[in-house]
Each structure stands twice: as structure tokens, then as C-alpha cells.
Amino acid sequence: MEIRAHAKFVRNAPRKVRLVADTVRGLGIADALARLRFIPKAASLPVMKLLQSAVANAENNFHLKAENLFIKSILVNEGPRLK
């Protein structure tokens, strides 16, 4: 089963967020959240909130346990630009 969570309109450059996303791709949720706490980048906070949202979706909507979850894929794309 695949659980999805989306974070839209994050005010960070996608190139900088991809650096953080690459470090947690393929890890378990507990390991990923532990690493995100100690990454000294501003982009780690939105990625951490996104993972916590995905875990909450899995627990509340699908009755899954958090210790069985892992990050299958995480994508960072460009959003709308400010003028």
C-alpha cells in the first residue's frame, strides 16, 4: 500500500530541498526523522513536516503502524515563481 502526502507552495528553492530529500530517500521513518532533526538546513523543516503528515495519514486513515513504514520515493519539483 502506498501512502501519499503533498507539500505545496514551500518557500524554498527546489535545488536546496532536493539535497535534504536525497539524504532520507529509502530510509525508514524513524531513521529519516532522526536524521532530519540534525541536518542544519532550512529545508529540513518542511521535509520533516511532510513525513510526519504522511505517517499521520497512514496511521489514521489506513491503520498502519509507523515502525513498518519507509520512504519509497520522495520528489521535489519546482512550484510557481514569485514575480
Secondary structure in CASP SS format (residue, H / E / C, confidence):
PFRMAT SS
TARGET T0000
AUTHOR 0000-0000-0000
METHOD secondary structure of the structure
MODEL  1
M C 1.00
E C 1.00
I C 1.00
R C 1.00
A C 1.00
H C 1.00
A C 1.00
K C 1.00
F C 1.00
V C 1.00
R C 1.00
N C 1.00
A C 1.00
P H 1.00
R H 1.00
K H 1.00
V H 1.00
R H 1.00
L H 1.00
V H 1.00
A H 1.00
D H 1.00
T H 1.00
V H 1.00
R C 1.00
G C 1.00
L C 1.00
G E 1.00
I H 1.00
A H 1.00
D H 1.00
A H 1.00
L H 1.00
A H 1.00
R H 1.00
L H 1.00
R H 1.00
F C 1.00
I C 1.00
P C 1.00
K C 1.00
A C 1.00
A C 1.00
S H 1.00
L H 1.00
P H 1.00
V H 1.00
M H 1.00
K H 1.00
L H 1.00
L H 1.00
Q H 1.00
S H 1.00
A H 1.00
V H 1.00
A H 1.00
N H 1.00
A H 1.00
E H 1.00
N H 1.00
N H 1.00
F H 1.00
H C 1.00
L C 1.00
K C 1.00
A H 1.00
E H 1.00
N H 1.00
L C 1.00
F E 1.00
I C 1.00
K C 1.00
S C 1.00
I C 1.00
L C 1.00
V C 1.00
N C 1.00
E C 1.00
G C 1.00
P C 1.00
R C 1.00
L C 1.00
K C 1.00
END
